[in-house]
Amino acid sequence: MSRIEFPFVAKDVSALAKSLNRSLLKTLQENGHAPSHVQLLNMLVQSVGYKNFQHFRAQHEAQAQLASPPQAPAPVDHLLVARVARHFDAAGNLTRWPGKATHRQLCLWVFWSRIPAGSVLTEVALNALLTAHHLFGDHALLRRELFDHAMVTRTPDGREYRRLERRPPPEAVALIRHMTARRAG
């Protein structure tokens, strides 16, 4: 495993030395032996104002992440989106359950987007929502698939369902936008 290097800066060397001396003496008195590697790391970073080494590390990682240029958006397979869009009618209702797993997954994202975020739905309410947006008459299949793909969660008795907040893949975002525009138009 490679080591990650973090720059360590102490603005006042004298204050650093005093703080380390106090910490070392305290550790020797309490434990009767020299501090461990982790204890030394914690002493060093605490002497310059951090809670512990994990806090120091998290600060540097966050700073590095903010300093890095933003990542380019992932490319979208528009041909796949167009193929999956054929499974929906002009009103944005799913006309048939696709045979390909990749197509089914993208269709599920459209249903996921139609479930209100942060709300709890009864099984009856979720069934009604799913029934209103498909034409092949199997809302139970859709409900199970949403659960199996971790897009919704449910209570053990299956009475309440809640949408799980996740980031859809780029193709799903494109399909959701296309279906939203299709339904509005």
Secondary structure, DSSP 8 states (H G I E B T S, - for coil): ----------S-HHHHHHHHHHHHHHHHHHHSS---HHHHHHHHHHTTT-SSHHHHHHHHHHHHHHHS---------HHHHHHHHTTB-TTS-B-S--SSHHHHHHHHHHHHHHS-TT-EEEHHHHHHHHHHTBSSS-HHHHHHHHHHTTSEEE-TTS-EEEE------HHHHHHHHHHHHHHH-
